[in-house]
Amino acid sequence: MNPSNPSMRSFEEARVALLAAAVPLATIENVPTAEALGRVLAVDQVSGLNVPPLDNSQMDGYAVRCTDVAAVGVRLAVAQRIPAGSVGHTLVPGSAARIFTGAPIPAGADAVVMQELCAHDGDHVLVNHVPRVGEWIRRAGEDIALGSVVLRAGLRLNPQMLGLAASVGCATLPVIRRLRVALFSTGDELVMPGEPLPPGAIYNSNRYVLRGLLEALGCQVSDLGIVPDNLEATRAVLREAALQHDLILTSGGVSVGEEDHIKPAVSAEGRLDSWLVAMKPGKPVAVGRIRDPAGRAGAAFIGLPGNPVSSFVTFIMLVRPFVLSSQGVTDCLPQAIPLQAAFDWRRPDRRREFLRARIGPDGRVELFPHQGPGILRSTVWADGLVDNPPGQAITAGDRVSFIPYSELLS
C-alpha cells in the first residue's frame, strides 16, 4: 500500500490483483489455420511428421558420392535428374544426379556440389570441388522432428506461427474463443464526431482508442456508446451488458464527484473493489464484477479514468494484461529495454510514472514536452513509455526503462 495514502495501491499490487482475477476462458473453437491470426492457441500442437520429411538439397547442383570425388576435375556420368517434388533412384557408383533445391537426396549420395563449382559436359559433369560428407544437404527433421511440440498452448498466433503450423499439416487450429467485451463511455459533455459541438462539450476520443485497443487484442467488442450521467441509466446498461459479455469496460465517471455514477452503479449491481492506483497518469481505476441477472457468473468490470491519456495508459498497462490472461495467454506482461535518456526529469511524482517518449535518431530516449493527461497527441508522437519508479529524478545520460509500443499495442 502507499504509505501516504493507505487506500492507494501500488501499480504492481494493482496489476497482480487484476491478473489474479482474470479467469481464462474455457471454450475452445477450431478455426482454419489461415484465419487464426491473433487468436490464442488452446492445445499444444505436436508434429506428426519430420520437416523436411526426407534429406534434401539446399542448392541447385549435383548429388554425388564423396568417394567418387577424391580430387578436383573428376568427370562423372549424369545418371538422373531430380527436380523438387520428385524422388530419384539409388545413385550408381561413379555417377552423379542433377538435383534442384528442395529435391530429396537419392540413396547412395552423401553430398551436393553446387552447380557453380561444376561444368556441364554433354551427358557428364566435371566436378571442380572436393565435397565433404553432408555438404549442402538438409537433413530430415532438421527443422521439426516427428513427435515434437511445435507450438505451445497459450501463444498468441502470429504469421510465422501459422506458417509453422501449416508446415506440419495443420489445416485447423484449436483456439480460445474471443473475449466478449462491452464498451461504453459516461459523460453528458461527450458528443460523437460528426455531430455539432455545443459549448462545454468535447468529442469522444476514448471510444475510438479503447475499441481499437480491444480489437487489436482479438476481443469481440460491443460498442454501447455514451451512457447518460445518471445512476439509473448506468445501472441499466450494466445489467444488460452482464448478460452476454465477459468484461465491461468503461471510461469516465470513476472519480468521487456528484456526477460520477460508475462506482455506486457497480456497487448496486455487483461488487466493487474501487482502487486508487499509485500511477501517473491514471490514478482512479474501478474494478469489480457485475451480477448476471440470469444467475450465471456475470461479467468482470473495469472502469478507466476519462482523461484521454490516462485512459490510454491505464488500458495498455493494466487492462491489456488482464485481457490477454483471460484469453489464456501465458506471457502477457510487456518487456522493457534499458536505454539512455536524452532529457532531464527534475520533478518526479511520488507515484510510478509512465512518460510518453520515443527513441531519437541517436538511440537515446526523447520525452514529449507536455506530459499532461489530456494531451492525446503525445501518444501519437511517442513510440513507447518510460517506466519511471516513484520519486526517481532523471538526468540526461541516465539509463531509463523504456517500453516500446510494440510490447503494448498488440
C-alpha positions as CSV (number, residue, x, y, z in Angstrom):
1,M,0.0,0.0,0.0
2,N,1.1,3.6,-0.5
3,P,2.2,4.9,2.9
4,S,1.0,8.4,2.2
5,N,-2.5,7.1,1.2
6,P,-3.5,3.7,2.7
7,S,-6.3,3.4,0.2
8,M,-4.0,3.7,-2.8
9,R,-2.4,0.5,-4.2
10,S,0.9,0.5,-5.9
11,F,0.9,-0.1,-9.6
12,E,2.5,-3.5,-9.1
13,E,-0.1,-4.5,-6.5
14,A,-3.0,-3.4,-8.8
15,R,-1.6,-5.4,-11.7
16,V,-1.0,-8.5,-9.7
17,A,-4.6,-8.3,-8.3
18,L,-6.1,-7.8,-11.7
19,L,-4.2,-10.8,-13.1
20,A,-5.3,-12.9,-10.2
21,A,-8.9,-12.0,-11.1
22,A,-8.5,-13.0,-14.7
23,V,-10.2,-16.3,-15.3
24,P,-9.1,-17.9,-18.6
25,L,-11.9,-18.7,-20.9
26,A,-12.7,-22.5,-21.2
27,T,-14.5,-22.6,-24.6
28,I,-12.3,-23.8,-27.5
29,E,-13.0,-23.3,-31.2
30,N,-11.4,-25.0,-34.1
31,V,-10.7,-22.4,-36.9
32,P,-9.0,-22.7,-40.2
33,T,-5.2,-22.0,-39.8
34,A,-5.4,-19.2,-42.3
35,E,-8.0,-17.4,-40.1
36,A,-6.2,-18.0,-36.7
37,L,-4.1,-14.8,-36.7
38,G,-4.1,-13.2,-33.3
39,R,-6.0,-16.0,-31.7
40,V,-4.7,-17.8,-28.6
41,L,-3.7,-21.4,-29.1
42,A,-5.7,-23.7,-26.7
43,V,-3.8,-27.0,-27.1
44,D,-0.1,-27.9,-27.7
45,Q,0.5,-28.7,-31.3
46,V,2.6,-31.9,-31.9
47,S,4.1,-32.6,-35.2
48,G,3.0,-35.8,-36.9
49,L,6.0,-35.8,-39.4
50,N,9.6,-34.7,-39.9
51,V,10.2,-31.4,-41.6
52,P,11.7,-31.8,-44.0
53,P,10.3,-35.3,-44.4
54,L,13.4,-36.5,-46.3
55,D,17.1,-35.5,-46.7
56,N,17.0,-32.8,-49.4
57,S,19.3,-30.5,-51.3
58,Q,19.9,-26.9,-50.2
59,M,21.3,-26.0,-53.6
60,D,20.9,-26.5,-57.3
61,G,23.8,-28.7,-58.2
62,Y,24.8,-32.4,-58.4
63,A,24.3,-35.1,-55.9
64,V,27.4,-37.3,-55.6
65,R,29.2,-40.0,-53.6
66,C,32.2,-38.3,-51.8
67,T,34.3,-41.4,-52.5
68,D,33.8,-40.8,-56.2
69,V,35.2,-37.2,-56.0
70,A,38.6,-37.6,-54.3
71,A,40.2,-34.8,-56.5
72,V,39.2,-31.7,-58.4
73,G,38.2,-32.3,-62.1
74,V,36.6,-35.7,-61.7
75,R,34.3,-36.5,-64.7
76,L,31.0,-38.3,-63.8
77,A,28.1,-39.5,-65.8
78,V,24.8,-37.7,-65.1
79,A,22.6,-40.7,-64.5
80,Q,19.4,-38.9,-63.4
81,R,17.6,-35.6,-63.0
82,I,15.7,-34.9,-59.7
83,P,13.6,-31.7,-59.6
84,A,11.8,-30.7,-56.3
85,G,8.7,-32.7,-55.8
86,S,10.1,-36.0,-57.3
87,V,12.1,-38.8,-55.8
88,G,15.2,-40.3,-57.6
89,H,16.6,-43.8,-57.6
90,T,19.7,-45.1,-55.9
91,L,22.8,-43.4,-57.2
92,V,25.1,-45.8,-59.0
93,P,28.8,-45.5,-58.0
94,G,30.7,-43.4,-60.5
95,S,27.7,-41.3,-61.4
96,A,26.1,-38.0,-60.4
97,A,22.5,-36.8,-60.2
98,R,21.4,-33.4,-61.4
99,I,19.4,-32.1,-58.4
100,F,17.5,-28.9,-57.6
101,T,16.8,-27.1,-54.4
102,G,14.4,-29.0,-52.1
103,A,14.6,-32.2,-54.1
104,P,15.2,-35.4,-52.0
105,I,18.7,-36.7,-51.9
106,P,18.9,-40.1,-53.8
107,A,20.0,-43.2,-51.8
108,G,23.8,-43.6,-52.0
109,A,24.6,-39.9,-52.4
110,D,26.2,-38.2,-49.4
111,A,26.9,-34.7,-50.7
112,V,25.7,-32.0,-53.1
113,V,28.2,-29.9,-55.1
114,M,26.7,-26.6,-56.1
115,Q,26.3,-26.0,-59.9
116,E,28.7,-23.0,-59.8
117,L,31.5,-25.5,-59.0
118,C,30.7,-27.9,-61.8
119,A,31.0,-27.8,-65.6
120,H,28.4,-29.5,-67.8
121,D,29.9,-31.8,-70.4
122,G,27.2,-33.5,-72.5
123,D,25.9,-36.4,-70.5
124,H,28.7,-35.9,-68.0
125,V,29.7,-33.3,-65.4
126,L,33.1,-32.1,-64.4
127,V,33.2,-31.6,-60.6
128,N,35.7,-28.9,-59.7
129,H,35.4,-29.2,-56.0
130,V,36.1,-32.0,-53.5
131,P,33.0,-32.1,-51.2
132,R,32.8,-33.2,-47.6
133,V,30.1,-35.7,-46.4
134,G,26.8,-33.9,-45.8
135,E,27.7,-30.8,-47.8
136,W,24.6,-28.8,-48.9
137,I,22.3,-31.5,-47.5
138,R,19.4,-30.5,-45.3
139,R,18.6,-33.5,-43.1
140,A,15.2,-35.0,-42.5
141,G,13.7,-33.5,-39.3
142,E,16.3,-30.7,-39.2
143,D,13.6,-28.1,-38.8
144,I,10.9,-30.1,-36.9
145,A,11.3,-33.6,-35.6
146,L,8.4,-36.1,-35.6
147,G,6.6,-36.0,-32.2
148,S,8.0,-32.6,-31.1
149,V,5.8,-29.8,-29.8
150,V,5.9,-27.1,-32.4
151,L,3.5,-24.6,-30.8
152,R,2.6,-24.4,-27.1
153,A,-0.8,-23.6,-25.7
154,G,-1.1,-20.0,-24.6
155,L,0.7,-18.5,-27.6
156,R,-0.9,-15.6,-29.4
157,L,-0.6,-16.8,-33.0
158,N,1.4,-14.6,-35.3
159,P,2.0,-15.1,-39.1
160,Q,5.2,-17.1,-38.6
161,M,3.4,-19.4,-36.1
162,L,0.7,-20.0,-38.7
163,G,3.3,-20.9,-41.2
164,L,4.9,-23.3,-38.8
165,A,1.5,-25.0,-38.1
166,A,0.9,-25.3,-41.9
167,S,4.4,-26.8,-42.3
168,V,3.3,-29.8,-40.2
169,G,0.0,-30.1,-42.0
170,C,-2.4,-28.3,-39.6
171,A,-5.4,-27.3,-41.6
172,T,-7.2,-26.1,-38.5
173,L,-6.1,-24.9,-35.0
174,P,-7.9,-25.1,-31.6
175,V,-8.1,-21.6,-30.2
176,I,-9.7,-20.0,-27.2
177,R,-12.9,-18.2,-28.1
178,R,-12.7,-14.4,-28.3
179,L,-13.3,-12.4,-25.1
180,R,-16.7,-10.6,-25.3
181,V,-16.3,-7.0,-24.1
182,A,-19.0,-4.4,-23.7
183,L,-17.6,-0.9,-24.0
184,F,-19.3,2.4,-23.1
185,S,-18.4,5.9,-22.0
186,T,-20.1,8.2,-19.5
187,G,-20.4,11.9,-19.5
188,D,-23.1,14.4,-20.7
189,E,-20.3,16.5,-22.1
190,L,-19.4,13.9,-24.7
191,V,-20.6,14.1,-28.3
192,M,-19.7,11.9,-31.3
193,P,-17.6,13.2,-34.2
194,G,-19.9,14.4,-37.0
195,E,-22.3,15.9,-34.5
196,P,-22.4,19.7,-33.7
197,L,-20.1,20.6,-30.7
198,P,-22.1,22.7,-28.2
199,P,-20.4,25.0,-25.8
200,G,-18.7,22.9,-23.0
201,A,-18.8,19.7,-25.0
202,I,-16.0,17.6,-26.2
203,Y,-15.7,14.8,-28.9
204,N,-15.5,11.3,-27.5
205,S,-12.0,10.1,-28.4
206,N,-11.8,7.4,-25.8
207,R,-14.4,5.4,-27.6
208,Y,-12.2,5.1,-30.6
209,V,-9.0,4.5,-28.7
210,L,-10.4,1.8,-26.4
211,R,-12.3,0.0,-29.1
212,G,-9.2,-0.1,-31.3
213,L,-7.1,-1.4,-28.4
214,L,-9.6,-4.2,-27.6
215,E,-10.0,-5.3,-31.2
216,A,-6.2,-5.4,-31.6
217,L,-6.2,-7.9,-28.8
218,G,-8.6,-10.1,-30.5
219,C,-11.7,-9.2,-28.5
220,Q,-15.3,-9.2,-29.7
221,V,-16.4,-5.7,-28.9
222,S,-20.0,-4.5,-28.3
223,D,-19.9,-0.7,-28.5
224,L,-22.7,0.6,-26.3
225,G,-21.9,4.3,-27.0
226,I,-22.4,7.1,-24.5
227,V,-24.5,6.5,-21.3
228,P,-26.2,9.5,-19.7
229,D,-24.8,10.8,-16.5
230,N,-27.4,9.4,-14.1
231,L,-27.4,6.4,-11.8
232,E,-30.4,4.5,-13.2
233,A,-29.2,4.7,-16.8
234,T,-25.8,3.5,-15.7
235,R,-27.2,0.6,-13.7
236,A,-29.5,-0.4,-16.5
237,V,-26.7,-0.7,-19.1
238,L,-24.5,-2.6,-16.6
239,R,-27.3,-5.2,-16.1
240,E,-27.8,-5.6,-19.8
241,A,-24.1,-5.9,-20.6
242,A,-23.6,-8.5,-17.9
243,L,-25.9,-10.9,-19.7
244,Q,-23.7,-11.6,-22.7
245,H,-20.2,-10.3,-22.0
246,D,-17.2,-11.4,-20.1
247,L,-15.9,-7.9,-19.4
248,I,-17.5,-4.5,-19.2
249,L,-15.0,-1.6,-19.8
250,T,-15.9,2.0,-19.3
251,S,-14.2,5.4,-19.4
252,G,-15.1,8.3,-17.2
253,G,-17.2,8.6,-14.1
254,V,-14.9,6.7,-11.7
255,S,-13.9,9.7,-9.5
256,V,-15.9,10.9,-6.5
257,G,-17.8,13.8,-7.9
258,E,-21.6,14.1,-7.7
259,E,-21.8,13.3,-11.4
260,D,-19.6,10.2,-11.2
261,H,-22.1,7.3,-11.1
262,I,-20.0,4.4,-12.1
263,K,-19.0,3.4,-8.5
264,P,-22.4,3.4,-7.0
265,A,-23.9,1.7,-10.0
266,V,-21.4,-1.1,-9.9
267,S,-21.8,-1.5,-6.1
268,A,-25.6,-1.8,-6.6
269,E,-25.3,-4.3,-9.5
270,G,-22.5,-6.4,-8.1
271,R,-19.2,-5.9,-6.3
272,L,-16.8,-3.0,-6.5
273,D,-13.2,-3.1,-5.5
274,S,-12.5,0.6,-6.0
275,W,-8.8,1.3,-6.4
276,L,-6.7,4.4,-6.4
277,V,-3.6,3.2,-8.2
278,A,-0.3,5.0,-7.5
279,M,0.4,5.6,-11.2
280,K,0.6,8.7,-13.3
281,P,-1.3,9.3,-15.4
282,G,-4.3,7.2,-14.4
283,K,-4.9,7.2,-10.6
284,P,-8.6,6.3,-10.4
285,V,-9.4,2.8,-11.6
286,A,-12.6,1.0,-10.6
287,V,-12.5,-2.8,-10.6
288,G,-15.3,-5.2,-9.7
289,R,-17.9,-7.7,-11.0
290,I,-21.4,-7.3,-12.2
291,R,-24.0,-9.9,-11.3
292,D,-25.7,-11.7,-14.1
293,P,-29.5,-11.4,-13.6
294,A,-29.9,-14.9,-15.1
295,G,-27.7,-16.4,-12.3
296,R,-24.6,-17.1,-14.3
297,A,-21.1,-15.9,-13.4
298,G,-21.6,-12.4,-14.5
299,A,-19.1,-10.1,-16.1
300,A,-15.8,-8.6,-14.8
301,F,-15.9,-4.8,-14.6
302,I,-13.0,-2.3,-15.2
303,G,-13.7,1.5,-15.1
304,L,-10.9,3.7,-16.5
305,P,-10.4,7.5,-16.0
306,G,-11.9,9.8,-18.5
307,N,-8.8,11.9,-19.4
308,P,-7.7,10.5,-22.8
309,V,-4.1,9.8,-21.9
310,S,-5.0,8.4,-18.5
311,S,-7.5,6.1,-20.2
312,F,-4.9,5.0,-22.8
313,V,-2.1,4.4,-20.3
314,T,-4.2,2.5,-17.8
315,F,-5.5,0.3,-20.6
316,I,-2.2,-0.7,-22.0
317,M,-0.5,-1.1,-18.6
318,L,-3.4,-2.7,-16.6
319,V,-6.3,-3.8,-18.8
320,R,-4.1,-5.3,-21.6
321,P,-2.5,-8.0,-19.3
322,F,-6.0,-8.8,-17.9
323,V,-7.5,-9.2,-21.3
324,L,-4.6,-11.4,-22.6
325,S,-4.6,-13.6,-19.4
326,S,-8.4,-14.0,-19.7
327,Q,-7.9,-15.4,-23.2
328,G,-5.3,-17.9,-22.0
329,V,-2.1,-16.0,-22.9
330,T,0.7,-17.3,-20.7
331,D,3.2,-14.4,-21.3
332,C,1.2,-11.2,-21.1
333,L,3.5,-8.6,-19.4
334,P,5.5,-6.2,-21.6
335,Q,9.2,-6.3,-21.7
336,A,11.2,-3.0,-21.1
337,I,14.6,-2.2,-22.5
338,P,17.3,-0.1,-20.8
339,L,18.1,3.0,-22.9
340,Q,19.9,6.3,-22.3
341,A,17.8,9.3,-21.6
342,A,18.2,12.5,-23.7
343,F,16.2,14.5,-21.3
344,D,16.0,15.8,-17.7
345,W,13.1,15.0,-15.4
346,R,13.7,17.1,-12.3
347,R,10.4,16.9,-10.5
348,P,9.3,13.3,-10.3
349,D,6.0,12.3,-8.8
350,R,5.5,10.1,-5.7
351,R,3.6,7.7,-8.0
352,R,5.0,5.4,-10.6
353,E,5.1,7.5,-13.8
354,F,4.6,6.4,-17.4
355,L,6.1,9.1,-19.6
356,R,5.3,9.4,-23.3
357,A,8.6,9.1,-25.1
358,R,10.3,7.9,-28.3
359,I,13.7,6.7,-29.4
360,G,15.6,9.5,-31.2
361,P,18.0,9.3,-34.2
362,D,20.9,8.8,-31.8
363,G,19.3,5.9,-30.0
364,R,18.5,7.9,-26.9
365,V,15.0,8.4,-25.4
366,E,13.4,11.7,-26.1
367,L,10.5,13.0,-23.9
368,F,7.3,14.7,-25.2
369,P,7.5,18.2,-23.7
370,H,3.9,18.2,-22.3
371,Q,3.0,15.2,-20.1
372,G,-0.5,16.3,-19.1
373,P,-3.2,13.7,-19.0
374,G,-5.3,15.4,-21.7
375,I,-2.6,15.8,-24.3
376,L,-3.6,12.9,-26.6
377,R,-1.3,13.9,-29.4
378,S,1.6,12.9,-27.1
379,T,0.5,9.3,-27.5
380,V,0.8,9.6,-31.3
381,W,4.2,11.4,-31.2
382,A,5.6,8.7,-28.9
383,D,6.6,5.2,-29.8
384,G,6.6,3.9,-26.2
385,L,6.6,4.8,-22.5
386,V,9.4,5.4,-20.0
387,D,8.5,3.4,-16.8
388,N,9.8,5.7,-14.1
389,P,9.8,4.5,-10.4
390,P,8.2,6.7,-7.7
391,G,10.3,9.7,-6.8
392,Q,13.0,9.0,-9.4
393,A,14.6,12.1,-10.9
394,I,16.2,11.6,-14.4
395,T,19.2,13.4,-15.8
396,A,20.2,13.3,-19.4
397,G,22.6,10.3,-19.8
398,D,20.9,8.2,-17.2
399,R,19.6,4.7,-18.0
400,V,15.8,4.6,-18.2
401,S,13.4,1.7,-18.6
402,F,11.7,2.1,-22.0
403,I,8.6,0.0,-23.0
404,P,8.1,0.2,-26.8
405,Y,4.6,0.3,-28.2
406,S,5.4,-3.0,-30.0
407,E,5.1,-4.5,-26.5
408,L,1.9,-2.7,-25.6
409,L,-0.4,-2.3,-28.6
410,S,-0.9,-5.8,-29.9
